[in-house]
Amino acid sequence: MKTKLFLSQLAALVVVAAIFYASYGATNALASAREGVPEIYFAWERAVPFWAWSIVPYWSLNLLYALGFFLCRDAGELARYVTQLLAAQIIATLFFIAFPLQMSWEKPAVSGLSDFLFSSLAAFDLPFNQAPSLHIILCVVVGAFYLRKARAVWLKAALAAWFTLIGFSVLTTYQHHFIDIPTGLAAGCFVLLVRPTDGEPLRFAMAAEATRYKWAALYLGLAFLTLFAAILGAKIWSSWALWLSWASLSFALVACGYAFFGAGVFAKNGQGRHAAVAKALLFPYLCVARLNALFWLRGRRLSDEILPGLYLGSVKQAGKFDAVLDCAAEFERPSGAQIYASLPMLDMIAPSVDELRRGADELERIVKTTLGGGENLPQMAAKLGSNFSAKVGYANELNLKFHRQTDARANLQTRGAANESKIGEARQIFANSNERAAEQNGKKVLVCCALGYGRSASVLLAWLVIYAGMGFDEALNLLKSRREKIAVSSSLRDRIKQIAVRTSEI
C-alpha cells in the first residue's frame, strides 16, 4: 500500500512539474517576443536592498513544493494538493498571457552559492511572468499545506516565519516588483478558497432565481466602480489609491457568491468562523457589511422576544444568549453562546426550501435542548396535566407540535372549522409548555442574521408553521407584532407549503 502511494506521489510530482515548467516557460517566451512589455513599480522600491543570500529562501520553495507530494498521507490529500497547485498554475498562466509585465532591474554581481543559485534560476527564468507572482501564489498554497501538517506551536511559528521570508525574498532578489506580491497573495487565497486544505471544495452552481442575479449585478457594478476609482485615484492623487482594488476584488467575489457559489464564498464553518483566506479576500466587504448593520440598527432594539424564551434579532446580540441559530453568512459568531448552530445564507435573498427545512429542524433541536430539557410528549404532558389527543398533536422531543400528517393541512389552514378548536387547544398547550420551560431554566434562544429582519425571520416563520402549529398568516402577524421591520419574501408561503407537504408524507 505504501509502495503504491509512493508511486502515485512520484507520478504526480513528475506530471505537475512538467506542466509547471512547460507553461511557465511558454509564457516567458511569449512575453519576450512582444515589444514594449510594461513595467509597474513604485518609486520607493528603488530603496529596497539587494540581498544575495535571500536567494536561498527563494529557492527553498522549490524543495518544499516537491517534498509536499511525499508528505501527503493518502490519495485524497494528494489529489487536493495537486488540484491546488494546478489551479495556481492556471491562474498565473492566464494573467501572464493577458497582462504581461517585466522586471528590468540589473542584479549586482554575486559569488559563491548565491552565484550558483542565481545562475540556475536564470537558466529557465526570463525577467517576465510578474503579476500575480506565481512564487507568492505557491508560497500561500504550499505554506498552508505545511502549516496544516505542523502540530507543535513552535514549528508552526518557524514555518510561518520561513514562508514570510520566502515572500519578502522576491523583492530582495530583484525577481519581482511590489505589485506582484498583493496580486499573488490574492490569487493564492482564492485557490485556497476554491479548494481549501480542510473541508469540501467551493461548489459551483448557477443560481436559479432572478433576484440573485440582480444582486450579483449590483455587486459587480460596485466592483467595476471601485476598480475605476482605484486606477483614476492612482493617476490623479497617489498610488495608494490602488488599494481600492482590494474592495473591487471583494465585491466581485460577493457577486460570484450570488451568481454561482452561494454562501459558500464566505467559507463560514460550523463554529461560525470564516476561513482566513475568506477574511483576507472579503475584508473590505465585511467592513461595509458591519457599517451597514450599524446604520440600519441605530436607535432600534437588537432583539425581541417572540415566544417565551425564544428571540429574534441581530447577530450582534448573539453573545448574550444561551443558544443561537445564526443565519448570517457575512458575520462571524460572537463569543458567549454555549449552544451554537450556523446556517449561513446570503443577505437580501429568500431562503430556499432546503434552507428553510434545515433551519426549522435545527431550531427545533436547539429549542429542545435549551428550553425543553429534551422532554418528549409523555414527560411534558405529565408536567402540564394535559390529555390532548395524539391524533391532533404531540411533542416532538422538544415541545408540542402537530402530528406530521395533520400538520401540513392544519398549518396551511385548509382544515374545516371542526378542527380549529383542537388546533387552538394544542397551540395553547404549546405556548404554555414553552412559557413554563423558559421560566424553569431561565435560558434564552436567539434566531439571528445581520439585522434580525429577513433571513432569521424567514427561518423562525417556517419553524412556527411546521413545529408550533401556527398558520402562515398567524405566524407572520406574530413576528410583525413582536419585531418591527420584518421583511420576508412573498414566496415563503409556497416554500413552507412544500415543506409541510413533504413532512406530511414522511
N, C-alpha and C positions, 0 to 999 in steps of 0.2 A: 504493500500500500504506500509506504514511504517512497519507494523507488518510483512508483507511478506518479506520485505527486511531484517528486523532484524533476522527472522528465517533463511534466506539464509546465513546471516553473521555468525550466530551461528553454523549452519551446516558446513559451510566452515571451520571455526576455528577448530571444532572437527575433521573433516576429515584430514586437513593439519597437525594438532598437532599429530594425531595418526600416520600419515606417518612419521613425523619428529622423534618421539621417537622410533618407530619401526625400521626405517632404521639406525638411529644413534646408537641405542643400539646393533643392529645386527653387524654393522661394528666394534664397540668397542669389542664385544665378539669375533669376528673373529680374530681381531688383537691380543687380549690377549691370544688366543690359539696358536699363532705362536711362534716360537723360534727365537731369535736373531733379533727382530724388531729394525731397526736402529734409531738413534737419531742424528739430524743435528742441530748444533748450533755454533755460533761464540764465540771466547774466550772473547770478550768484554761483552757478555751477562752476565757473572758472576758478573759484576759490577752493573747490574740492581737491584734496591732495591725492596724488597717485601713490598707492601703497603696493609695492611689488609683491610683498608677502601675502596680500589678500587674494592672490590667485589660487592659493591653497584651499581656503574655504570655498572659493568659487568652483573649483574643480571637484571638491568633495561631494557636491550634489550629484555628480555623475555616478560616483561609487554608491552613495546612499540610494539613488534611483534604482540601480541594478540589484543591490542587496535586498531591497524591499520585496522583490519577486520570491526570494527564498525564505523570507520571514513569514510569508502567508501560511496560515495553519491548515487551510483546506482549500478545495476547489472554489467554494463560494467567495472566500476572501480574495483569492487570486483573481477571480473574474471581476470583482468590484475594483480592485487595484488597477487591472488592465483597462477597464472601462474609463476610470478616472484619467489615466494617462493618455488614452486615445482621445478623449474629449478635450483635454488640454491641448493636445497637438492639433486637433481640428480647428479649435477656436483661434489659436495663434496663427496657423497657416492661412486661414481666411482673411485675417486682418493684415498679415504680411503682404498678401496679394492685392487686397483692396486699397490699403493705405501704407505703402512702403515708406520707410524712413531710414536715415543713416546716422552713423556716428563717425565723424571725420577727424576727431582729435588724434594727434600722434601720441603714441605711448613713449615715455622715456626709455632709454637703453637699460636693460637689466642683465643679470648674470646668474649663474648657478641654477638651482632648482626652479626659480621663478622664470628664468630664461627658457628652460626646457618646457615648462607648462604653458607659457605664452606662445612658444613656437608650435607646440602640439595643437593648441587651440586655433591658431591662425591657419593650420593646415586644412581645415574644413570650414572655418567660420569667417565669412566676409563681414565687413562693417555695416551690415543691413539687418533685417529682421529685428526691429527695435520695439515698437509698441503694438500690443502689450508684450512685455518681456516674457518670453517663454521660460526663462530661468526663474523669474519670480512666480509665474503660474505653477511651475513644478515645485518650487520651494514651498508654496502653500499646500499643494496636494501631497507631496512626499512628507512634508513636515507633519501634516495632520495624521498621516499613516503611522509615523514613528511615535508621535505623542500618544496616540491611542494604544500603542503597544506598551509604552512605559508604564510601570506601576509605582515605583518609588518617586516621591516628590522631588528629590534632588536630581534624579535622572530626567524628569520632565523639565525641570528648570534648566539643566545643562543642555538638553536638546533644543529648548526654546531659544536659549542664548546663541547656540551654534547656527540654527536656521536664520536667526535675525542677522548674524554676522554674514551669512551667505547672501542675504538680501542686500545688505549695505555694500557688499563686495562688487556688485555690478556697477556701482559708481566709482569706487576707488581703484578699479582695474581699467577704467575708461572703456567699458564694454557697452554701457547704456547711459542715456540721459535720464533725468529725474522723472519726466513724464511717463517713461516706460514702467516705473515702479507702481504708482497707483492704478494704472490701467491693468498691469499684471496681477496686482492684488485683487482687483475686481473680477477679473476673469477666473482666477483661482478659486475665489469664494463662490462664484457662480457654478463652477464644476462641482464643488462640494455640496452646493445646494441641490443641484440636479441629481447627483449621485453621492449621497452622504456616506461617511465612514461607518455610521450606525443607522439601522433602520432601512426602510424601503425607499427606492428612488422616487423622485418627484414625478407624479403621474400627469401625463399629457392627455387632455380630452377637450374637445371643442364644446364650449358652453351651448346648452340647448335653449336658453332663454334670451330674448332680445334685450332685456333690461341689463343683463351682464355686459353685452357688447356696448351699450350706451355708456356705462361706467368705464369700460375699457377705453373707449374713445376719449372720454374726458381726461383720464389719467395719461393717455398717450399724448393728448394735446398739451397737458402740463409738462410732459417730458420734453417735447419739442420747444415749448416756450422757455423753459429753464435752460435748455441747451443753447438756444439762440441768445439768451441773456448772458450766459457764460462766455460765449465767443465774442459778443459785442462788448461786454464789460472788459474783457481782456485787452481788446484793441483800443478802447477809449480811456479806461481808467488804469487798471492794474491786472497783471497776470493772476493775481489771487482770485479774481472773479471766476477763473476756470473751475474753482471748487464747486461752483453751482452745477457743474456737470454731474456731480455726485447725486444731487437732488434729481437731475434728469434721469439718471440710471434708476434711482429708487422708484420714481413714478412709472417708468417704463416697465419695471418688474411687477408693480401692482397692476398695471394694465394687463400684463400677461396672466396674472392671477385671475382676474375677472374673465378673461377670454379663454384661457387654456388650463392653467394649473390649479385653479380654485384656491381655497385657504391654505393649501399645502405650501404655497410660496412663502408663507411666514415661518414654516418649519417649527411650529409650536408643538412640543411634546406633551405627554400625559401628565407631566408635573407642572405644566403651564409655563415652560421656559422656551424662549426662542433659541434656535441653534445660533452659535456665534457668527457663522457666515451670513445668516439671515439678518442678524442685527447689524452687521457691518454694511451689507448691501442696502438695507432698507432704513438705515438710521435717519436720514432726512425726513422720509415719510412718517416714521414713527414719532418724530418730534412734532410734525404737523398734526398728527392724529391726537396727540396729547393736548396741544394747544386748542384744537377744535373741541375736544371734550370739555376743557376748562371754559371755553366760550359758551357752549350750549348749556352747561350745568350751573353757570354763575347765578347765584341767588335762588337756586332750586334745591329741593330735597334730593339727596343722593340715593335714597331707597325708601320704599313704602311697604307696609305690611299688607299683604293681600288676604291671607288666611292666618289664623293664629300660628305664629312661629315661622311662617313662610313669607319671604320678602322678595320684591322685585326692585332692581336698581342697577347702579353703575358699578363696574369692576373696581372703581376707586374705593369702594366701601368693603370690598371682599375681606380685608384683613380683620374686620370687626365681627365676623360671623363664624359660627362653629362648622358650618358646611357650606360649600359653594359649588354651583354648577356654572361654569364660565363659558360663555358663547362668543367671546371676543377673540378674534384671531390676531388683532394688532396690538393687544395689551398683554403683558406678562402677569403672572399670578402674584398678587401681593402676599406677603407673609402673614400668617396668623391662622388661617382656616385649618382645622385638624382633618376634615374630610373634604377632599377636593376632586372635582372631575372636570376635564377640559373637553369641550366640543367646539373647536374653532369654526367660525362661519364668517364669510365675507360681509362687510357692512353694506347697508342700503339694499340688500338683496333678500327676498323672501326665502326662508329656509326650504329646502327640498323636502319631499315626502320622507325620504330616508333620514334626513337630519332631524325632522320633527319626531319621527318614530324613536330614534336613538336618544334624542333629548328627553322625551317623555319617559322612556324606560329608565334612563339614568336618573332623572329627578325622582322617579318612584323609588328607586333603590336608595337614594340619598335621604329622602324623607323617611323611609322605613328605618334606616339606620340611625338617623339623628332624632327624629321626633317620635316615631312609633315604637322604638326599642325592639324592632324585629318581630313584633307580635303578629300572629295570624288571626283569623276570624274567631275561633273559639276563645282565645285568650282575651282579645279585645271585647268580644261580646259579653264574656263573663264579667269583665270590669264594668261595662256600661249597663248590664242588665237588659240587654236588647234581645228580642226574639224575632227579628225580622226574617223574612223568607230568603233562603239562599237562591231561590229562583229569580228574585229581584236583584239582590246584591250580595256581595261577600267581601271580606277583607283580603286584599291582595298582598299579604305578608306585612304590609305597612299600615294601611288604613282601609276604610271601606270603599269598595268600588263596585260597579255593576258587573254582573256575570257577563263574560265576553260576548256570548251570543245575544244577550238582551241589550248590552251596552251600545252597540253600533246603532240600533234602532232608537233606543231611548235618547242617546246623546244627540242624535240628529233630529229629535223632536218629531218623529214620524209615528209614534205610538198614539193611540187614542186617549181620550180623557180618562178612561177607566184605569189606565196605568199611571196617570200623573200623580195620584195620591201616593202610590207606592214609591215612585221615583222621589217625590218630595220627602217622604219618610226616610228613605235610605240616605238622601243627601243631607238631611238634618243630622242623622246619626253620624255621617262622615264628618260634618263640621264639629259636632260635639267631641268626637274622638280626637280630632286634630287639636281642639282647644284644650282638652284635658291632658293630652300628651305634652303639649307645649308648656302648660302650667306646671306639670310634674317635673320636667327636666330643665326648663328654662333655656333651652337651646333654640338657636335660630338658623334657618336655612336661607341662602340668598341665591336667586337666579339672576345672572347679570350679563351684561355686554358693555360696550363703551359708555352708553348713556342710560341703559335700562328702559329704553322706549321701543325698540324694534325687535332684534333677534331674540333676546331673552324673553320679551313679552310673547313672541310667537310660540316659543317652546313651552312657556308656562300655560298659554292658552290651550295648546294641544294636550298638556297634562290634565288640565281642569276638565276637558271634554272626555278624554279617554279614561282617566283614573278617578276623577272626582265626580263623574256622573252628571256634569252640567251640560246644558245645551250650548251650542256655539254662541248664540247671541247673549245668553245669560252670562257666560264666562267672559265674553268681551266687555259687556257692560260692567261686570265686577272689576275688571282690570282698569277700565277707564274711570270708574268711580273712586278707585283707591290710588291711582297714579296718573298724573297729568301727562299730556303729550304722548300718549300711547299711539304708536304708528305701526299698524300691521297691514300686510297686503290683503287685497280683496280675494286673492286666490287661495288664501289659507283655508277658507271654508271647504272648498273642494278637496284640498290636500288632506285635511284632517278627516274628511268623509272617507277618503281612500283608506286611511289608516284604520278607521273604525270598521270598515267593511272587511278588511284583511284580518283584523282582530277577531271579528265575529266568526270567521271561517276557521280559526285555529281550534 
